[in-house]
């Protein structure tokens, strides 16, 4: 069961990153596709599956945020990613701010993935 949840989580992470990049490109092009119903709903469905799989993995492995430093780092990275992603896709007042926030969101996403792969909140230092 653990392996199934892990694969679901990884698949949802990939879809989340690709979906963010797609919506970022559409935002830069002022595309009307950004208003497509499926493109507004799909990220929420994916993120719900992603979060559910993460909770399932935490329970099965008995590793929890605020107990395990690497999981805590992922939570804070996720909060940064959500805020920056929101500014990039919706709330940023200017296109320049949206681009900067989008790039920072990609960095936050990359950090989360790196922490997950290394299980080290400092990523580039020895564990």
C-alpha positions as CSV (number, residue, x, y, z in Angstrom):
1,X,0.0,0.0,0.0
2,X,2.9,2.4,0.8
3,X,4.4,2.0,-2.6
4,X,1.0,2.8,-4.3
5,X,0.6,6.0,-2.2
6,X,4.2,7.0,-3.0
7,X,3.7,6.5,-6.7
8,X,0.4,8.5,-6.5
9,X,2.2,11.3,-4.6
10,X,5.0,11.4,-7.1
11,X,2.6,11.4,-10.1
12,X,0.6,14.2,-8.6
13,X,3.8,16.2,-7.9
14,X,4.8,15.9,-11.5
15,X,1.3,16.9,-12.7
16,X,1.3,19.9,-10.3
17,X,4.6,21.2,-11.6
18,X,3.7,20.7,-15.2
19,X,0.3,22.3,-14.6
20,X,1.8,25.3,-12.9
21,X,4.3,25.8,-15.9
22,X,1.4,25.4,-18.4
23,X,-0.8,28.0,-16.5
24,X,2.2,30.3,-16.2
25,X,2.8,30.2,-20.0
26,X,-0.9,30.8,-20.6
27,X,-0.8,33.8,-18.2
28,X,2.2,35.3,-20.0
29,X,0.4,35.0,-23.3
30,X,-2.9,36.4,-21.9
31,X,-4.6,33.3,-23.2
32,X,-8.3,32.9,-22.8
33,X,-7.6,29.2,-22.1
34,X,-6.8,30.2,-18.5
35,X,-10.5,30.6,-18.0
36,X,-11.4,27.1,-19.2
37,X,-13.4,25.3,-16.6
38,X,-11.2,22.2,-16.6
39,X,-8.0,24.3,-16.2
40,X,-9.5,25.9,-13.2
41,X,-10.7,22.7,-11.6
42,X,-8.0,20.2,-12.4
43,X,-5.3,21.7,-10.2
44,X,-7.6,21.5,-7.2
45,X,-8.4,17.9,-7.8
46,X,-4.7,17.1,-8.3
47,X,-3.7,19.0,-5.2
48,X,-6.3,17.2,-3.1
49,X,-5.0,13.8,-4.3
50,X,-1.4,15.0,-3.7
51,X,-2.2,16.2,-0.1
52,X,-4.2,13.0,0.6
53,X,-1.3,10.8,-0.6
54,X,1.1,12.9,1.5
55,X,-1.0,12.4,4.7
56,X,-1.3,8.7,3.9
57,X,2.5,8.4,3.5
58,X,3.1,10.3,6.7
59,X,0.7,8.1,8.7
60,X,2.1,4.8,7.2
61,X,5.7,5.8,7.7
62,X,5.0,7.4,11.1
63,X,7.0,10.5,10.0
64,X,5.3,13.8,10.7
65,X,5.9,17.5,10.1
66,X,7.2,19.4,13.2
67,X,8.8,16.1,14.3
68,X,10.9,15.3,11.2
69,X,12.9,18.4,10.1
70,X,12.8,17.5,6.4
71,X,9.0,17.2,6.4
72,X,8.7,20.6,8.3
73,X,10.9,22.1,5.6
74,X,8.6,20.7,2.9
75,X,5.5,22.3,4.6
76,X,7.2,25.7,4.8
77,X,8.3,25.3,1.1
78,X,4.8,24.4,0.2
79,X,3.4,27.5,1.9
80,X,5.9,29.6,0.0
81,X,5.0,27.8,-3.3
82,X,1.3,28.4,-2.7
83,X,1.7,32.1,-2.0
84,X,4.1,32.7,-4.8
85,X,2.1,30.6,-7.2
86,X,-1.0,32.6,-6.4
87,X,0.8,35.9,-6.9
88,X,2.2,34.5,-10.2
89,X,-1.1,33.3,-11.6
90,X,-3.8,35.6,-10.2
91,X,-2.9,38.2,-7.6
92,X,0.2,39.9,-9.0
93,X,-0.6,43.5,-10.0
94,X,1.8,43.7,-12.9
95,X,3.1,41.1,-15.4
96,X,6.6,41.7,-14.1
97,X,5.6,40.9,-10.6
98,X,3.8,37.8,-11.8
99,X,7.0,36.6,-13.7
100,X,9.2,37.2,-10.7
101,X,6.8,35.4,-8.4
102,X,6.4,32.6,-11.0
103,X,10.2,32.1,-11.1
104,X,10.4,32.1,-7.3
105,X,7.5,29.6,-7.1
106,X,9.5,27.3,-9.4
107,X,12.4,27.6,-7.1
108,X,10.2,26.8,-4.1
109,X,8.8,23.8,-6.0
110,X,12.4,22.6,-6.8
111,X,13.4,23.0,-3.2
112,X,10.4,20.9,-2.0
113,X,11.4,18.1,-4.5
114,X,15.1,18.3,-3.5
115,X,14.2,18.1,0.2
116,X,11.9,15.1,-0.5
117,X,14.7,13.3,-2.4
118,X,17.5,14.0,0.1
119,X,15.4,14.1,3.3
120,X,17.6,17.0,4.3
121,X,16.1,20.5,4.8
122,X,19.5,22.0,3.9
123,X,19.6,20.1,0.6
124,X,23.2,20.9,-0.3
125,X,24.9,20.1,3.0
126,X,25.6,16.6,4.3
127,X,22.8,15.0,6.2
